[in-house]
Amino acid sequence: MSLWTRIADALSALASGEGLSEVFDRLRTPPEQTVGFTIAVIALGAKMAKADGQVTRDEVAAFREVFTIPPQEEANAARIFNLARQDVAGFEEYARRIKRMFGDRREPLCDLMEGLFFIALADGEYHPKEDDFLDRVRRIFGIDEREFRTMRAMFVADALPDPYAVLGVSPEASFEEIHAAYKRLVRETHPDRMKARGVPEEAVKLAEARLRQINAAWEEVQKAPV
């Protein structure tokens, strides 16, 4: 059974009058969490797409930058997007239920945040209201400000990304400390590790993009004068 078929089944299980937020309370065990992760990215992404006052085609198409969506499954992905836009529940309620879905597991919540950064930047602009949206979500998720800044450094090209921020280390850290941080990030970014913590195989693009950024940051650090 494909991921998108399982998503369709989860949505069909919603009783009459239930909002999309209800689905997150039913997807707490590891096999279902890949479904929950996918719904969470699309649902929060739909809420965020209106944060800057408009929903563009690029932002809708941005889900293809995060997930591999076969043509025959586009309707299921679109249904989640439309349910989230129409749901009276606010994004804070979504975020709280998603946090409960993953419990104390920080890693999938960070993966989810990175998916939202992809969507935020799909139209080529990072709007202040999108930054405020993501900042409020990360607070509910329990992601600290330093880690949030590291994520933002990977995606938001105000200037060339600070390689030390991407690696989550201080420029004053020793070479050994920086190398250790780099290796840890590479391990955490391996697709098998990501799938083990609930990221669906269809979202492997997240791992590929993050690994490119980590490797580029490491190369920059190695070029820095000693």
C-alpha positions in Angstrom: 0.0 0.0 0.0 1.5 3.3 -1.1 2.0 6.3 1.3 -0.6 8.3 -0.5 -3.2 5.5 -0.3 -2.5 5.3 3.5 -3.0 9.1 3.6 -6.3 8.8 1.8 -7.4 6.1 4.3 -6.5 8.3 7.2 -8.5 11.2 5.8 -11.4 9.0 5.1 -11.5 7.9 8.7 -12.3 11.4 9.8 -15.9 11.6 11.1 -18.3 14.1 9.8 -17.6 17.5 11.3 -14.0 16.6 12.4 -11.2 18.9 11.3 -7.9 17.8 9.8 -6.2 18.4 13.2 -8.0 15.4 14.6 -5.9 13.1 12.4 -2.7 13.8 14.3 -4.1 12.2 17.4 -4.5 8.9 15.5 -1.1 8.5 14.0 1.2 8.2 17.0 2.8 4.8 16.4 5.9 4.5 14.2 4.3 2.8 11.2 1.7 5.5 11.0 4.0 8.4 11.7 5.3 8.5 8.1 1.7 9.3 7.2 1.5 11.8 10.0 4.7 13.5 8.9 3.5 13.9 5.4 0.1 15.3 6.4 1.9 17.6 8.9 4.2 19.2 6.3 1.4 19.7 3.8 -1.1 20.9 6.4 1.2 23.4 8.1 2.6 24.4 4.7 -1.0 25.3 3.6 -1.4 27.4 6.7 1.9 29.1 6.1 1.2 29.7 2.4 -1.3 32.3 3.5 1.0 33.9 6.1 2.3 36.4 3.6 -1.2 37.3 2.5 -1.3 35.2 -0.7 -1.1 31.7 -2.0 1.0 31.4 -5.1 1.3 28.6 -7.6 4.9 28.3 -6.6 4.0 27.7 -3.0 1.5 25.0 -3.9 4.0 23.4 -6.3 6.6 23.5 -3.5 5.3 20.3 -2.1 6.9 18.6 -5.1 10.2 20.0 -3.8 9.7 18.0 -0.5 7.8 15.0 -1.7 7.7 12.7 -4.7 4.1 12.9 -5.7 3.0 10.5 -8.6 0.5 12.1 -11.0 -2.2 9.7 -9.9 -1.8 10.8 -6.3 -2.0 14.6 -6.8 -5.6 14.6 -5.8 -4.8 13.2 -2.3 -2.1 15.8 -1.7 -4.4 18.6 -2.9 -7.1 17.3 -0.6 -4.8 17.8 2.5 -3.9 21.3 1.3 -7.5 22.3 0.8 -8.7 20.7 4.1 -6.0 22.7 6.0 -6.9 25.9 4.3 -10.6 25.5 5.1 -10.1 24.1 8.6 -11.2 26.6 11.3 -8.4 25.3 13.5 -5.3 27.6 13.6 -1.8 26.5 12.8 -0.9 26.6 16.6 -3.5 23.9 17.2 -1.9 21.8 14.4 1.5 22.4 15.8 0.5 21.3 19.3 -1.1 18.1 18.0 1.9 17.3 15.8 4.2 17.8 18.8 2.1 15.3 20.8 2.2 12.9 17.8 6.0 12.8 18.0 6.3 13.1 21.7 9.8 13.7 22.9 11.4 12.9 19.6 13.1 16.1 18.4 14.6 14.9 15.2 11.4 14.4 13.1 10.1 17.8 14.3 13.4 19.4 13.0 13.0 17.5 9.7 9.4 18.8 9.4 10.6 22.4 10.0 13.1 22.0 7.2 10.3 20.9 4.9 8.4 24.1 5.9 11.5 26.2 5.0 11.4 24.6 1.5 7.8 25.7 1.1 8.4 29.2 2.5 11.1 29.9 -0.1 9.4 28.3 -3.0 8.3 31.7 -4.4 11.9 33.1 -4.1 11.1 35.3 -1.1 11.2 34.8 2.6 8.5 37.0 4.0 8.7 38.4 7.6 5.3 36.9 8.3 6.6 33.5 7.2 9.5 33.9 9.6 7.1 34.8 12.4 5.0 31.7 11.5 8.0 29.4 11.6 9.3 31.0 14.8 6.0 30.4 16.5 5.8 26.8 15.3 9.4 26.0 16.5 8.5 27.3 20.0 5.5 24.9 20.2 7.8 22.1 18.9 10.3 22.9 21.6 13.1 23.7 19.2 15.5 26.2 20.7 16.4 29.5 19.0 20.0 28.5 18.2 18.9 25.4 16.3 16.2 27.5 14.5 18.8 30.0 13.4 21.0 27.1 12.1 18.0 25.9 10.0 17.3 29.3 8.7 21.0 29.8 7.7 20.7 26.7 5.5 17.7 28.0 3.5 17.4 31.8 3.7 19.9 33.4 1.3 20.1 36.9 2.8 23.8 36.6 1.9 26.1 33.6 1.5 25.2 31.1 4.3 27.5 31.3 7.3 29.2 27.9 7.2 29.6 27.9 11.0 25.8 28.6 11.5 25.0 25.8 9.0 27.1 23.4 11.0 25.8 24.7 14.3 29.1 25.6 15.8 30.9 28.8 16.9 33.7 30.2 14.6 35.9 30.0 17.7 35.4 26.2 18.0 38.4 24.0 17.4 38.9 22.3 14.1 38.3 19.0 15.9 35.0 20.2 17.3 33.8 21.5 14.0 34.8 18.2 12.3 32.9 16.2 14.9 29.8 18.4 14.4 30.0 17.9 10.6 30.2 14.1 11.0 27.3 14.1 13.4 25.1 16.1 10.9 26.1 13.8 8.0 25.1 10.7 10.1 21.8 12.3 11.1 21.1 13.2 7.5 21.5 9.7 6.0 18.2 8.7 4.4 18.0 5.5 6.4 18.3 7.4 9.6 15.6 9.8 8.5 13.3 7.0 7.5 13.8 5.3 10.8 12.6 8.4 12.6 9.4 8.8 10.6 10.4 10.7 7.4 8.8 9.0 4.5 10.9 7.6 1.6 9.0 10.0 -0.6 10.7 12.9 1.2 14.2 11.8 0.6 14.8 15.2 -1.2 15.0 16.7 2.2 18.1 14.6 3.0 19.7 15.3 -0.3 19.3 19.1 0.0 20.5 19.2 3.6 23.5 17.0 2.8 24.5 19.4 0.0 24.4 22.3 2.4 26.3 20.6 5.1 29.1 19.5 2.7 29.3 23.0 1.2 29.6 24.5 4.7 32.4 22.0 5.6 34.3 22.8 2.5 34.1 26.5 3.3 35.4 25.9 6.8 38.3 23.9 5.5 39.3 26.8 3.2 39.3 29.3 6.1 42.7 30.6 7.2 44.0 28.9 10.3 
